[in-house]
C-alpha cells in the first residue's frame, strides 16, 4: 500500500492512501501442449532444453475436450479488464464479488444509444460487436444482466441493423455488413422482442461470399424465421467447411473468415457451431450427414483448442461453454503421472511436474474403469 500525506505547518490537510497489486516479474505461460487418450500406459519424450522451462501441468478430464479447469486457471491469471475480458472471466469463473462489482458498474459502460463500451469512459464510443457479444454470453451462460441494460442494447442493435447507427472505428463495407448481420442474428438467438421476422426479409444465402461467421449467423436467422430451404442451404455450405477423417472433424478456414475480428478465431467459430447444434439443431439431411459424428466434432474442437486457444479471453469463454454443454461420465480409480496419482472424480486440479523432472520422459497410466484424457501443458518463462 502507499500512503501520501500533505501537511501545512505540521498539520495534515490532505491524505491519499492506495493499494497496488504486486505481480510476479515473469509469469510462466503455456508454450506447448500435448493431449493424450489414456487407454494404456503412455510415455511422452522429454522436451528439448531451452533454459526457460518452468514446469509441466497435467490436467485430467473425462472428455475428449480436455479439462475445463485449465481454462479456469488461465483466466484467474489474466491481467486485463476491458468489458469483453471481464465478461469472459465471469463466464468461466462466475466469481460472486466480481459479478456484483461489474453489474453495479455496467450502466457506466452503456452509451446514450444503448451500445456497450469497452471501458466506462464518456469519451469512448459504444461497439455493436461488443454489445452483441455481451448479449450472446448472457444468453449462453445465464449471467443475469439487468433487463434495463438488455432492452437498451437490443434496441441499439436494431438501429445498427437498419443503418441508423454505425459501429465505432474504421471498417470496410464487407465488415460493416457482417456487423449488421451479426447484430440481427444475436437478437433472434436470444429471442428478443425486437427480433421481428420482417427485419430479416432482405437476408439471403450468398454462398459465393458468405464467411464462416455469416453462415452461422444466417443459420440462426433462417431457423428462427422458419425459412427451411435457406436454412438447409447454409447448413450444407457449413458442412463443406469441415474436413472429416476416421477420427475427427476439423474446421477448414478461408482467409475471408478472419475479417470479423472479435469472432474471427477458429476456436470461437467452431464453438458457436457446437453450441448451436445442441440448441437449435440441424436439418434432417444434415442430421444424416452428422449422425454419430459428435465424438469427431469434439475431437476436432479439442485439437483446435489445445493447439492455441490460450492467449485470448473470448475463445476461452466459448471453449468453456462447450465444456459445460457436452458432458460425459467420469472414469473411476486413479490416473498416474510418474509417481503422482490423480484420484477420480477429483477436483480437476493439475498434477504439477517440477522443473527438475521435466527432462525425463513423462509416464502416464490409469488404474480403474473408463478412459481418461490427459492435457499436458508445458509452461515456460518468455525470453
C-alpha positions in Angstrom: 0.0 0.0 0.0 1.0 3.7 -0.5 0.2 6.4 2.0 0.7 10.1 0.9 0.1 13.0 3.3 0.2 16.7 2.6 0.9 18.9 5.7 0.8 22.6 6.4 2.7 23.7 9.5 2.7 20.2 10.8 -1.0 19.6 10.3 -2.4 17.1 7.8 -4.5 18.9 5.2 -4.9 16.1 2.7 -4.2 12.4 2.6 -4.2 9.7 -0.1 -3.9 6.0 0.6 -3.9 3.5 -2.3 -3.2 -0.2 -2.7 -1.2 -1.7 -5.5 -1.3 -5.4 -6.5 2.3 -6.7 -7.0 2.5 -9.3 -9.7 5.5 -11.6 -10.4 8.0 -10.1 -12.7 7.8 -13.1 -15.0 4.6 -15.3 -15.3 5.1 -18.7 -16.9 2.9 -19.2 -20.0 1.8 -22.3 -21.9 4.1 -22.6 -24.9 3.4 -26.2 -25.9 0.8 -28.8 -25.1 0.0 -32.5 -25.7 -3.3 -34.3 -25.5 -3.4 -38.0 -24.8 -6.2 -40.6 -24.6 -5.1 -42.9 -21.8 -6.3 -46.3 -23.0 -3.0 -47.9 -21.9 0.3 -46.6 -20.4 1.7 -43.7 -22.4 5.2 -42.3 -22.3 5.9 -38.8 -23.6 9.5 -38.0 -24.5 11.2 -35.2 -22.6 11.3 -31.8 -24.3 14.5 -30.2 -25.5 16.2 -28.0 -23.0 15.8 -24.2 -23.6 16.8 -22.8 -20.2 13.3 -21.1 -19.9 11.4 -24.1 -18.5 9.1 -23.5 -15.6 7.1 -26.7 -15.0 4.6 -29.1 -16.6 1.0 -29.3 -15.6 -1.1 -32.4 -16.3 -4.9 -31.8 -16.2 -7.1 -34.9 -16.4 -10.6 -35.0 -17.8 -13.3 -37.5 -18.7 -13.9 -35.8 -22.1 -12.0 -35.7 -25.3 -12.5 -31.9 -24.9 -9.8 -31.9 -22.2 -10.0 -30.1 -18.9 -12.1 -27.0 -18.3 -10.1 -26.4 -15.1 -7.1 -25.5 -17.3 -9.3 -22.7 -18.8 -10.3 -21.6 -15.3 -6.6 -21.5 -14.2 -5.6 -19.4 -17.2 -8.5 -17.0 -16.6 -7.5 -16.5 -13.0 -4.1 -15.1 -14.0 -5.4 -13.0 -16.9 -4.4 -9.4 -16.0 -6.5 -7.2 -18.4 -10.0 -5.9 -17.8 -12.0 -4.4 -20.7 -15.7 -5.3 -20.7 -15.2 -8.3 -23.1 -12.4 -9.7 -21.0 -14.4 -9.2 -17.7 -17.4 -10.9 -19.3 -15.2 -13.9 -20.3 -13.9 -14.1 -16.7 -17.5 -14.0 -15.5 -18.5 -16.8 -17.8 -15.5 -19.0 -16.9 -15.1 -18.3 -13.2 -18.5 -16.9 -12.0 -17.0 -15.1 -9.1 -19.7 -13.5 -7.0 -17.7 -10.5 -5.9 -16.6 -9.8 -9.5 -20.1 -10.2 -10.8 -21.6 -7.8 -8.2 -19.0 -5.2 -8.9 -19.3 -5.5 -12.7 -23.1 -5.4 -12.7 -23.1 -2.3 -10.5 -20.8 -0.5 -12.9 -22.4 -1.9 -16.1 -24.6 1.2 -16.7 -21.4 3.3 -17.0 -20.3 1.1 -19.9 -23.5 1.8 -21.9 -23.6 4.9 -24.1 -26.5 7.1 -24.8 -27.6 5.0 -27.8 -27.6 1.8 -25.8 -24.4 0.3 -27.1 -21.8 -1.1 -24.7 -18.3 0.4 -24.5 -15.1 -1.5 -23.8 -14.2 0.9 -21.0 -16.5 3.2 -18.8 -15.5 6.5 -20.4 -17.7 9.2 -21.7 -15.2 9.7 -24.5 -15.4 6.1 -25.6 -17.9 5.1 -28.3 -20.2 2.1 -27.9 -19.5 -1.0 -30.0 -22.1 -3.1 -31.8 -19.8 -6.0 -31.9 -19.2 -5.9 -28.1 -22.9 -5.3 -27.4 -23.9 -8.3 -29.4 -21.2 -10.4 -27.7 -22.4 -9.4 -24.2 -26.0 -10.3 -25.1 -24.9 -13.7 -26.5 -22.8 -14.5 -23.5 -25.6 -13.5 -21.2 -27.8 -15.9 -23.2 -25.5 -18.9 -23.2 -24.2 -18.5 -19.6 -27.3 -17.1 -18.0 -25.3 -14.3 -16.4 -28.4 -12.3 -15.3 -27.7 -8.9 -16.8 -30.4 -6.4 -15.8 -33.4 -6.1 -18.1 -32.9 -2.3 -18.4 -29.4 -2.8 -19.9 -30.6 -5.6 -22.2 -33.6 -3.6 -23.5 -31.5 -0.6 -24.4 -28.8 -2.8 -26.0 -31.4 -4.7 -28.1 -33.0 -1.5 -29.4 -29.5 -0.3 -30.3 -28.7 -3.4 -32.3 -31.9 -2.9 -34.3 -30.7 0.6 -35.2 -27.3 -0.9 -36.2 -29.0 -3.3 -38.5 -31.2 -0.6 -40.0 -28.2 1.6 -40.6 -29.3 4.3 -38.2 -26.2 3.7 -36.0 -22.7 2.9 -37.1 -20.1 0.6 -35.5 -17.3 2.6 -33.9 -13.9 2.8 -35.6 -12.9 2.2 -39.2 -14.2 -0.7 -41.2 -14.7 -1.6 -44.8 -18.1 -2.2 -46.4 -17.9 -6.0 -46.1 -17.1 -5.9 -42.4 -19.9 -3.3 -41.8 -22.4 -5.7 -43.4 -21.1 -8.6 -41.2 -21.6 -6.5 -38.1 -25.2 -5.6 -39.1 -25.9 -9.3 -39.9 -24.4 -10.4 -36.5 -26.5 -7.8 -34.7 -29.7 -9.2 -36.2 -28.7 -12.8 -35.6 -28.0 -12.1 -31.9 -31.5 -10.6 -31.5 -33.0 -13.7 -33.0 -30.8 -16.1 -31.0 -31.7 -14.5 -27.6 -35.4 -14.3 -28.7 -35.5 -10.6 -28.2 -38.9 -8.8 -28.6 -37.0 -6.6 -31.1 -36.4 -9.6 -33.4 -39.2 -9.2 -36.0 -39.4 -11.5 -39.0 -39.8 -8.6 -41.4 -36.4 -7.3 -40.4 -34.8 -10.4 -41.9 -36.6 -10.4 -45.3 -33.5 -9.0 -47.0 -31.2 -11.7 -45.6 -30.4 -14.3 -48.3 -27.8 -17.1 -48.7 -24.8 -15.8 -50.7 -22.7 -19.0 -50.8 -20.0 -17.4 -53.0 -19.3 -14.6 -50.5 -20.5 -15.9 -47.1 -17.9 -16.2 -44.5 -17.9 -18.8 -41.7 -19.4 -16.2 -39.4 -22.1 -15.1 -41.8 -23.1 -18.7 -42.4 -23.5 -19.3 -38.7 -25.5 -16.1 -38.3 -27.8 -16.9 -41.2 -28.3 -20.4 -39.8 -29.7 -18.7 -36.7 -31.9 -16.2 -38.6 -33.3 -18.8 -41.0 -34.0 -21.2 -38.2 -35.8 -18.6 -36.0 -37.9 -17.3 -39.0 -38.8 -20.8 -40.2 -37.1 -20.4 -43.6 -36.3 -24.1 -44.1 -34.9 -24.1 -47.6 -32.5 -21.3 -46.9 -31.5 -22.9 -43.6 -30.7 -26.1 -45.5 -28.6 -24.2 -48.0 -26.4 -22.5 -45.4 -26.0 -25.7 -43.4 -25.0 -27.6 -46.5 -22.3 -25.0 -47.1 -21.2 -25.2 -43.4 -20.8 -29.0 -43.9 -18.3 -28.3 -46.7 -16.2 -26.2 -44.2 -15.4 -29.3 -42.2 -12.9 -32.0 -43.1 -13.9 -35.4 -41.8 -11.4 -38.2 -41.2 -11.8 -41.5 -39.4 -11.0 -40.0 -36.1 -12.1 -36.3 -36.1 -13.8 -33.5 -37.9 -11.8 -30.3 -38.4 -12.7 -26.8 -39.4 -11.3 -25.5 -42.7 -10.9 -21.8 -42.7 -10.7 -19.4 -45.6 -8.8 -16.0 -45.5 -12.1 -14.1 -45.5 -13.3 -15.9 -42.4 -10.9 -13.7 -40.3 -12.3 -10.3 -41.3 -14.7 -10.1 -38.4 -12.1 -9.8 -35.7 -14.0 -10.4 -32.5 -15.3 -13.7 -33.7 -12.5 -14.5 -36.2 -10.7 -17.2 -34.3 -11.3 -20.8 -35.3 -12.0 -21.8 -31.7 -14.8 -19.3 -31.3 -16.5 -20.2 -34.6 -16.2 -23.9 -34.1 -17.6 -23.5 -30.5 -20.6 -21.5 -31.8 -21.3 -24.3 -34.3 -21.2 -26.9 -31.4 -23.4 -24.8 -29.1 -26.0 -24.0 -31.9 -26.1 -27.7 -33.0 -27.3 -28.5 -29.5 -29.6 -25.5 -29.1 -31.3 -25.0 -32.5 -30.5 -28.3 -34.2 -29.7 -29.3 -37.7 -31.9 -30.1 -40.7 -32.9 -33.7 -41.4 -30.4 -34.1 -44.3 -27.6 -32.6 -42.1 -28.6 -34.9 -39.3 -27.9 -37.8 -41.7 -24.5 -36.3 -42.6 -23.6 -35.8 -39.0 -25.3 -38.8 -37.4 -22.9 -40.4 -35.0 -20.3 -37.8 -35.7 -20.4 -35.9 -32.4 -17.3 -37.6 -31.0 -15.5 -36.5 -34.2 -16.7 -32.9 -33.7 -15.4 -32.9 -30.2 -12.0 -34.4 -31.1 -11.6 -31.8 -33.8 -12.5 -29.0 -31.4 -10.2 -30.4 -28.7 -7.3 -30.4 -31.1 -8.0 -26.8 -32.1 -8.5 -25.7 -28.5 -5.3 -27.5 -27.3 -3.3 -26.0 -30.2 -3.8 -22.4 -29.3 -7.0 -21.1 -27.7 -4.9 -19.8 -24.7 -4.0 -16.2 -25.2 -7.4 -14.7 -25.9 -10.3 -14.4 -23.5 -13.1 -14.7 -26.0 -12.1 -18.2 -27.3 -11.6 -19.3 -23.7 -15.1 -18.3 -22.8 -16.6 -20.1 -25.8 -14.5 -23.2 -25.1 -15.7 -23.2 -21.5 -19.3 -23.1 -22.7 -18.7 -26.1 -24.9 -17.3 -28.0 -21.9 -20.4 -27.3 -19.9 -22.7 -28.3 -22.8 -21.1 -31.6 -23.8 -20.6 -33.6 -20.6 -19.5 -37.2 -20.2 -19.3 -39.7 -17.3 -16.1 -39.7 -15.3 -13.7 -42.7 -15.0 -13.1 -44.3 -11.7 -9.9 -45.2 -9.9 -6.5 -43.4 -10.3 -4.6 -41.8 -13.1 -0.8 -41.8 -12.6 1.8 -39.3 -13.7 5.3 -40.6 -12.9 4.8 -41.2 -9.2 1.9 -38.8 -8.6 -1.7 -40.0 -8.5 -5.0 -38.3 -9.5 -8.0 -39.9 -7.8 -11.3 -39.8 -9.7 -13.7 -38.0 -9.7 -11.3 -35.4 -8.2 -11.4 -31.6 -8.4 -9.8 -31.2 -11.8 -6.7 -29.6 -10.3 -3.5 -30.3 -12.2 -0.6 -32.5 -11.2 2.5 -30.4 -11.4 5.8 -31.8 -12.7 8.6 -29.8 -11.3 11.4 -28.2 -13.4 13.8 -30.8 -12.2 11.6 -33.6 -13.5 10.8 -32.1 -16.9 13.8 -33.6 -18.6 12.8 -37.2 -18.1 10.1 -39.0 -20.1 6.6 -38.4 -18.7 4.9 -41.7 -17.9 1.1 -41.6 -17.7 -1.2 -44.6 -16.9 -4.7 -45.3 -15.5 -5.8 -47.9 -12.9 -9.6 -48.3 -12.9 -12.5 -48.2 -15.3 -13.2 -45.7 -18.1 -10.9 -43.8 -20.4 -9.4 -40.6 -19.0 -7.7 -37.9 -21.1 -4.5 -36.1 -20.1 -4.0 -32.5 -21.1 -0.2 -31.9 -20.8 0.7 -28.3 -20.7 4.4 -27.1 -20.9 5.0 -23.8 -19.0 8.0 -21.6 -19.9 9.2 -18.2 -19.0 9.1 -15.9 -22.0 12.6 -14.8 -23.1 
